[in-house]
Structures are given as C-alpha cells and as structure tokens.
Amino acid sequence: MDIATSVLPMLLDVYVQADTQDPDTGAMIKEFQYRTTLNCSAKGIISNSATSRGGDRQVMTNKYTNEQMIQIRTVEKLNIRHKITAIRDKNNNYIWKELNYPSESPTVFEVIGVTPILDPFGTVIGHSTTAKRSENQVIGI
C-alpha cells in the first residue's frame, strides 16, 4: 500500500463530457463516457452557518430540488467537464446512493470547482474538488 492509497481510502468513477453534433439537425449532443476510476477521500459539506452552503437541502417550490454538496480529494485534477459517481469504500460499498430508486443506484455528482492542495514547499500534491448532486442522475445523457 502506498501513501496515496492510505490517505485516499475510497474509489470513484469519472465520466468525461463528449460533445457531438447531430448531422441531421445540427444540434449539439452532450454525452458522458467512462474515463477512469480514481482513489479519493470524500465527505459531505456540513455547516451550521447561515452564510455558508450546507450539505444537504431539499426545497419545495414549483419544482422539487434535492441539493447535496460534497468535497473530494484526489491526486489527479478533475474539471467541470467531469461527472463523478460510484463513490465507494475499498469493499465496493457505495457511500452515496439514491434512496428513491428501487436499486439504490449510486449518486451522480457534477464538478463545480477545483482547488490545488500544496505541500509546505509550494508543490501541488493533490486537488480538492467541490461537487454537487446532478439533477440528471443518468450517466450518458
């Protein structure tokens, strides 16, 4: 076991956005394709401050929204063209699941921001990514 594996005890699957154009209509088609599985450390964003964003929130207005934010640490840099899913422990138990689906499918998250993690000498040793629960929980669309 190397040091990265010991401080990044979880796994996640990364999907990357691929844009194609429909030859008949000219419409842009956005699809997400599997790219890789990464070691990570993930946690929910929890706050009791009124000024900062809380972790989970459900809002009922004209449209029901289920907001969930997480913080992910990885060695590799993620970006806003990525979707993250299947965050799991080393025994392949999913950490975040959609409870309203019969199969309890793994939650899909969208990357909204990335910050480098520096060592004391100013070298980038990893990345801290903020992600939110995707409104569309189907990968590939």
N, C-alpha and C positions, 0 to 999 in steps of 0.2 A: 504494500500500500504506500503510495507516495503522499507528500504533504498536501497537494491539492485535493486529493480524494478524501483525506482526513478532515479538512475544513469545509469541503463541499460534499456532504453526505447524501445528497439527493440527485435524482436524474430528471431531465425534462426533454421533451421533443420540440425541435424548432422547425417551423414551416416558413418558407420564404414566398413572398408575393411574386407571381409571374404574370405579366400583362401580355395579352394577345389581342388582336383586332379581328372582329368578325368580318370575313371577306364580303358577305352579302350586305350587311347594314353599316359597316364601318364602326360599330360600337366597340368600345374597349371592354375586354373581359378580364376581370381580375380573379385569379385562382391562386390557391396556396398549395405548394408542393412540399413534401417532406424533405428536409435538408440534412439534419443530424440529431443525435442525442448528446447532450452535454451534462457534465457534472455541475451541480449547483447547490446553493443553500437558499431557501425561500421562506418567507414569513409574511403573514398578513400585516397590513399597516393599521395599527391601532392607536387611537389618540382620544383623549378626553378634552382636548382643547377646542373651543368654539371656532378658532381661527384656522385650524389646520384640518385637512381632509381626514375623515375617519375611514376605517377599513371597510366595513360592510354597511350598506344602506339600501333600504327598499323605499321607493317613493310611489304613491298612488295619486295620479292626476288624471289627465285624459289618457295617459299611457303609463302602464306599469313599468318601472325600471328597477333593476337589481344591480346596484353598483358594488363592486368589490375591488379593492386595490391590494397589490402585493409588491414586496421588494424581493428581488432576485439577485444573488451574487454569482458570477461566473468568471472564469478566466477569459473566455472568448467574448468579444463585443457583440451585443445584439443591436438591432436598429428598428426603426418604425415600420420597415417592410416585413418584419417577422411577426408571426403568431406563435404563442407558446401553449403547449398542452401536455397532458400526461405527466404532471409533476408528481413524482413518486419517491418513496424511500428505496433503499437498496434491496428490499424484498419485493419490489414491484407493487406495493400497496399505494394506490392513488391518495394524495394528500387533499386535493380539492376536487370535488365531484359535484355534478349537477343532480341535486336530490329530486327534482321534479320529473326526471326521465326514469322510465322503468328500469333501464340498465345502469343507472347512476354513472353516466359517461363522464370522463374527465373534463373539467372546466377548461375552456379556451380563453386565453388572455391575449390582449394586444399590447405591444410595447408603446409606452408614451414618453419615455425619457431614459437616458443612459448617462451615468457619471463615472469617470475613471476612479479606481482605487489606487492610491500611490503608496509606495513604501517610504521609509524615512529619508531616503536619498532622492526622491522625486521620480522614481521609475514606476511606470504603470504595471501593476501586478494582477489586476482584475478589473471588473466592471460591476457597478451596482445599477440595476435596471428597475424602473418603476413600470408596472403593468396593470392594466385594468381588465376586468371581465369583459369579454367581447359580447356585444349584443347578439351577434350571429354565432351560435355555438356549433356550427357545422363547418369543419375544415374542408377546403376545396372549393368553397363558393365565396 
